[in-house]
Amino acid sequence: MKNSNQKYYRSVFCLTVVLAGQTIRAQTNAPSPVTSTNVTQLGTVTVVGHLNQAREEIVPSLGSTKYEITAAQIQDIPQGADAPFSQILLTTPGMAEDSLGQVHLRGEHANIQYRIDDILLPEGITGFGSELDPHFVQSMSLLTGSLPAEYGYRTAGIVDIQTKAGFENAGQASVYGGSYDTVIPSFEYGGTQGKFNFFISGSYDHNDIGVENPTPSSVPIHDYTDQYRTFLYGSYIIDDSSRITMMGSADDSQYEIPIDPAQPLTLQGSGAAWPGVSTNLPATALNDNQHEQNYYGVLAYQKSAGNLNFQVAAYGRESGAHYVPDDVDATLDYNSGVATDEDRKLYSGGLQADASYTLGDKHTLRAGLMLLDESVSADTTTTVFQETSSGAAIGGPINVVQDNVTHAVFGGAYLQDEWKLLPQLTLNYGARFDVYSSTDDDENQISPRVNLIYQPLKTTSLHIGYSRYFTPPPLETVPSADIVAFNGTSGQEAITYGNTVKAERANYYDAGVTHEIVPGLTLGVDGYYKTAQNQLDDGFFGQSLILSSFNYAEGRVRGVEFTANYAYKGFSAYANVAYSVAQGRGANTAQFLWPDQTTVNYVNHNWIYLDHDQRITGSFGADYTWKETSRTATKVFVDGLYGSGLREDADLIPGTGDPVPNGSSVGDYYTIGIGVEQGIKWKGKEHLTLRLDVVNLTDNAYPLRTGSGVGVNAAQYGERR
């Protein structure tokens, strides 16, 4: 473990070197897939094989708003495939940056569903680790807006990753490193043996800024991380119309929790010591850590037989996060007499089946189901003090041990019809039925969906749609502790009651248009409006960096997104600007998470902005390739992000000394990244790549969080240069 006070040399850039024995190439002899008519593309997408095309026909994006990114485009952002997965998502419209690797799409806290090759990836314990490794991505799509009926469970957006496949027997290795002691070695290898295709990738990431710095300084204290990731893919072609696919992934990550050296002591009473605890310890004595592990496996069978296409997949997953305060005395001193060791594990298993059938020239029927069984064990040991009614500690610290197990089943089934009313006009309509049954709650809903897509010209498309959504709370974030056990201790909550967290029910409206102004230049605009009952939200409450869920009685979200894409010869560029407003009213569940009854009373009678609400979000990027010869190829690129700032508390509730929750924003910010890549070829193939990146070129120090706001437990600043 690195000494938190050790000084070290920091460079101001990152450098990567890639060595390839032979460039891995995807098969490109398949025809282009039939895609949604309102797709806004960030670039060309290569579809691998006829079966991949058929798979896309099973679960299309008709009516939704879709943005696409290829592996080549991932390389055109600073850090390329070595960037955290969240940084790649931030290049898409309406995606707001948050601390701890979180992203927020269209005013939603999370509620993003991840799929790999159109197969649902069950959620893991929510932390700040990013288990998805961009190295195995061939292309990825973000679907949002009014989703068709095949998409349930998590509905703010669908991130669908298409894996690399169809390789020559070849691979590549890379070493990337630079500022903050960053070292990221990685490798990829793929091949074909008869009817069997396989791919494997692995990476190790060590750096000294694993979690956002709680101060604006350029050198965080006690903040190293070690992250190991691997991904395996195998596909066996049974015949021209069917195949079996296997996928698996493993991720093991260790994080230190960074320290604010100016953090004040919170000793009991008027500066009095906690009985039996070392006092006046420096803040650097804090040595909290979090360990995250994630594993999943998928086995799928796909068949394409004439007008019928279907895929059946079984999946399993294990995920865990363990938060450990190494120095309990220091944690008690600096956290109001509470030190929590929390170990949470999630076990998931499920089945997914999707099918499409072409019925004549005008109708394509689609149907499917999903079943997901989950259980969570939450083992918590909390060190606290018994207290008198006046708040004075009685005796030395004691441990409150709570071991809880919760269980839930999620199920859904859908049926829909893609109806070609006219050659340029398509109506996609249907419905799904969802069920959520947990240890504490049982709910269900029928959700109609309808989308109309009109393409009057090859260069112009319009869409409008409505979707009814049913979003169950993530089981792993539903609070399960017995708050009564902390009565009469330093861990007692200000509010000692709380209703069961419920599923969110929402009406979602979306409309948009895209138009190619001139060859290579496409502009788009998309607007949306959502109303919700039991609006779900998440936050960090207490010490650990593990999220907890709660509901507002009502929610409303509205916004508009503008996109522009341009490509000409060796130059390409994109720009996105989004406006969003997200609000909630009524502290409806898990009220014990709120700071006090005064705040709850205010929220029960007033609309407040959600903590993840960011009014304006922007992203842009450009790249240019020049001097490409048979021996070399040179590329330069630039990208940037802008945010008007997430929420923080501000002002005061009239007649009280309490601030209005989420009443202000932390302030706007921007970052710019640049890079250059030099490829060296031999016999027409690229064998060596040298790359130089600079992240946050202007070295801006900006807060993502200031430590105040609903569900915000610490300040976090964006990464310096």
C-alpha positions, -999 to +999 in steps of 0.1 A: +000+000+000+013+034-010+022+058+018-004+086+016+022+113+022+048+101-003+058+126-029+062+115-065+070+129-099+040+135-121+041+139-158+014+159-176+006+134-203-002+098-210+016+077-235+005+044-250+024+020-272+006-008-291+024-037-306+005-060-330+017-092-346-011-089-371-040-065-371-073-081-359-098-077-387-136-082-385-153-100-414-171-074-436-188-095-462-222-093-446-248-068-458-257-038-437-284-044-411-318-029-412-318-003-385-342+023-371-350+051-395-343+078-369-307+068-361-282+096-355-249+079-362-216+090-347-199+071-374-199+039-396-208+007-378-195-026-392-218-055-386-201-089-383-218-118-401-252-127-413-263-140-379-254-106-363-277-090-389-305-115-380-300-108-343-305-071-349-338-079-365-350-096-333-346-065-311-345-034-333-345+002-321-377+013-340-390+046-326-362+052-301-334+076-305-302+058-312-266+069-311-237+046-323-200+045-316-175+022-331-142+008-318-124+032-342-142+062-327-134+050-292-098+054-302-104+090-312-110+102-276-082+108-252-071+075-236-089+056-263-098+020-252-079+026-220-104+053-209-130+044-183-163+032-199-181+061-184-159+086-203-170+070-236-206+073-227-201+110-220-196+116-257-233+108-263-260+135-261-277+142-227-251+122-206-241+142-175-209+134-156-209+127-119-184+115-093-174+078-087-178+068-123-216+076-124-233+090-154-269+105-157-289+103-188-319+126-195-324+135-158-323+100-145-299+090-116-291+056-131-318+034-147-294+025-176-296-011-189-264-027-203-266-055-229-238-075-246-248-088-280-284-080-273-284-100-240-292-083-208-264-079-183-278-080-148-268-052-125-240-054-101-235-038-067-235-001-074-201+013-068-176+034-087-158+005-104-163+002-142-162-035-149-168-031-186-136-030-206-137-010-239-110-032-253-136-059-263-161-035-279-165-037-317-194-012-316-219+001-291-253+018-293-272+040-269-309+038-272-331+063-254-365+080-256-397+061-262-384+025-263-402-003-281-419-030-260-389-054-260-371-031-235-381-032-199-365-033-165-342-003-169-355+022-194-336+056-192-313+042-218-300+009-233-263+005-239-260-024-263-224-036-269-215-057-299-183-077-291-154-083-314-157-115-333-147-132-366-109-129-363-078-141-379-055-159-356-038-127-343-037-103-314-022-072-300-006-059-268-005-024-254+012-005-226-003+029-215+009+051-188+016+086-175+003+110-148-007+098-114+016+068-117-008+054-143+002+020-158-023+000-179-009-030-197-035-048-219-038-075-245-063-089-271-062-121-290-088-137-313-089-165-338-109-191-357-106-229-355-130-244-380-165-234-369-153-220-336-145-183-331-130-169-300-117-137-284-100-129-252-090-095-237-074-085-204-061-054-187-046-042-155-050-006-143-029+009-116-031+046-108-031+071-079-065+087-085-089+058-083-117+080-068-123+117-073-102+140-051-123+156-023-101+187-027-092+208-058-055+200-053-036+182-081-023+155-058-049+134-040-040+118-007-046+080-001-062+073-035-045+045-053-064+018-072-056-016-087-081-030-112-080-064-130-104-072-159-107-100-184-134-109-210-138-142-229-160-148-259-166-180-279-190-188-307-196-221-324-214-220-358-237-251-359-248-243-395-255-213-417-286-205-396-277-212-360-249-208-335-241-211-298-224-182-280-206-182-247-193-151-229-178-144-195-161-116-176-142-111-144-134-079-126-115-074-093-108-038-081-094-023-050-098+014-041-084+036-014-109+063-002-091+097-006-087+121+023-094+158+028-065+168+051-086+198+063-115+176+074-126+186+109-129+164+140-164+156+151-158+145+187-187+139+211-198+169+231-180+202+231-147+188+219-147+161+245-131+127+237-149+096+228-144+072+257-118+045+250-108+060+216-075+076+206-082+113+200-067+142+181-056+119+153-048+137+120-071+133+091-044+114+073-050+085+098-082+078+079-075+047+058-108+035+044-109+011+014-135-005-009-130-038-027-153-047-056-156-079-075-179-087-105-183-119-125-209-129-151-214-157-176-238-160-206-248-190-228-270-182-258-285-201-287-295-183-319-315-195-349-324-178-381-348-199-402-366-181-430-391-156-416-384-167-380-355-154-359-350-161-323-324-161-295-325-178-261-300-169-234-292-180-198-270-158-177-256-157-142-238-131-122-221-125-088-212-091-076-198-077-044-186-046-026-168-044+007-162-011+025-137-013+053-126+015+077-091+003+086-085+027+114-118+026+135-106+052+160-099+077+133-132+070+116-151+075+149-133+108+155-141+122+120-175+107+114-195+116+145-189+084+164-199+060+137-176+035+118-192+011+094-178-021+079-202-030+051-200-062+029-227-065+003-230-094-022-255-098-051-263-132-068-283-131-101-295-157-125-320-154-154-333-163-188-341-142-218-359-152-250-366-129-280-381-138-314-393-121-346-415-133-374-420-116-407-457-118-417-459-106-453-446-073-466-462-051-440-460-068-406-432-081-385-443-096-352-420-097-322-424-113-288-402-123-259-398-127-221-372-123-194-369-137-159-343-126-134-339-140-099-318-121-074-307-123-038-286-098-018-267-104+014-258-073+034-235-079+063-228-048+084-208-042+115-212-006+128-191+007+157-210+033+177-214+047+213-243+044+236-255+079+244-276+097+271-306+117+261-283+148+260-259+131+235-231+122+260-213+090+253-217+061+278-186+039+280-165+027+252-175+018+216-198-011+209-205-031+177-240-033+162-240-064+139-267-067+112-268-095+086-297-092+062-307-113+032-333-100+006-347-117-025-365-105-056-379-119-089-382-097-119-403-109-149-415-095-181-432-105-214-440-085-245-457-086-279-455-060-306-460-054-343-440-034-368-465-023-394-454-007-426-484+016-433-466+032-463-431+027-477-420+058-458-443+054-427-439+027-400-461+022-369-445+001-342-470-007-314-473-033-286-473-038-249-454-056-222-463-070-188-438-067-159-438-083-125-417-074-095-419-095-064-395-090-035-392-099+002-410-067+010-431-058-021-452-072-049-461-051-079-469-054-116-480-033-146-492-036-182-472-010-203-484+000-238-459+014-263-464+031-296-440+048-320-445+064-354-415+067-378-418+088-410-390+091-436-402+114-464-367+116-479-336+094-476-319+123-458-348+131-434-365+111-407-390+120-380-403+100-350-428+105-323-437+080-295-452+072-262-441+046-237-455+035-203-426+024-180-424+002-150-390+004-132-384-018-101-358-006-076-324-022-079-325-049-052-289-043-042-296-006-033-328-011-014-320-001+023-323-032+045-309-021+079-329-022+111-327+015+121-343+008+155-312-010+166-293+023+166-317+041+189-299+056+219-265+055+201-243+079+181-256+061+150-293+070+156-310+086+126-328+119+129-358+102+113-366+067+126-393+056+102-394+046+065-417+031+040-407+003+016-390+014-016-415+010-045-413+005-083-415+037-104-444+041-129-440+066-156-454+081-188-428+090-214-432+111-245-406+117-272-403+133-306-374+142-329-361+148-364-328+142-381-318+157-415-287+156-437-282+192-446-254+185-471-235+153-478-216+144-447-234+169-424-264+157-403-283+177-377-308+164-352-331+176-324-351+154-300-374+165-272-389+145-243-412+148-213-418+124-185-442+122-155-438+096-128-453+082-097-428+069-071-399+086-089-368+065-081-336+081-070-303+070-054-278+085-031-248+079-009-259+080+027-235+073+056-199+064+051-198+037+024-197+044-013-226+020-019-258+036-032-292+035-014-326+039-032-356+059-022-388+073-039-403+107-044-441+106-046-440+124-079-415+132-106-413+152-137-385+155-163-383+174-195-356+183-220-343+187-255-311+175-273-294+190-303-268+169-323-245+176-352-222+152-371-199+158-400-175+136-420-155+144-450-125+124-462-100+121-433-120+146-411-149+139-388-165+159-360-195+158-337-212+182-312-241+176-287-259+201-265-287+190-241-311+209-219-328+191-190-349+197-159-355+169-134-377+174-103-393+154-075-419+161-048-428+141-017-404+120+005-424+088-001-401+059+010-370+053+031-375+085+049-348+077+075-323+085+048-332+122+049-313+145+073-343+157+094-381+160+096-380+197+086-364+187+052-389+159+047-418+184+054-404+208+029-400+181+002-435+168+009-450+202-001-425+216-027-410+205-059-372+202-056-345+196-082-331+161-082-295+159-070-283+147-104-301+174-124-278+193-147-294+221-167-270+221-197-247+193-209-224+195-239-199+173-256-179+177-288-150+160-307-131+160-339-103+140-355-083+142-386-061+117-404-034+129-427+000+118-441-014+083-445+010+063-467+019+026-471+043+030-442+027+055-418-006+070-407-009+100-385-041+111-366-048+140-343-079+144-322-096+167-297-127+164-275-144+184-248-171+183-222-192+211-207-216+210-177-236+237-159-231+217-127-250+192-106-270+202-076-261+213-040-280+227-011-285+265-009-305+292+008-327+284+038-361+270+043-382+299+056-385+300+094-357+274+098-320+271+098-320+243+073-310+247+036-333+241+007-323+206-006-307+207-040-315+244-042-285+255-062-258+241-085-221+236-080-212+258-109-203+252-146-171+237-159-154+225-191-126+201-199-106+197-232-085+167-242-062+164-271-041+136-286-020+124-315-015+088-328+012+076-351+008+042-368+038+024-384+030-001-411+049-030-426+037-048-458+006-026-457-005-036-422-001-016-391+022-032-366+032-004-342+012+024-328+025+053-307+000+076-289+002+107-268-028+121-248-034+151-227-065+151-205-079+183-191-055+204-212-061+236-193-058+220-159-092+232-147-100+225-110-138+221-108-162+204-083-185+176-094-199+176-059-194+199-029-206+175-002-241+189+002-273+178-015-297+149-012-277+117-010-243+134-014-219+124+014-186+139+002-170+165-020-154+153-053-134+173-078-128+165-115-095+150-125-067+175-131-044+175-160 
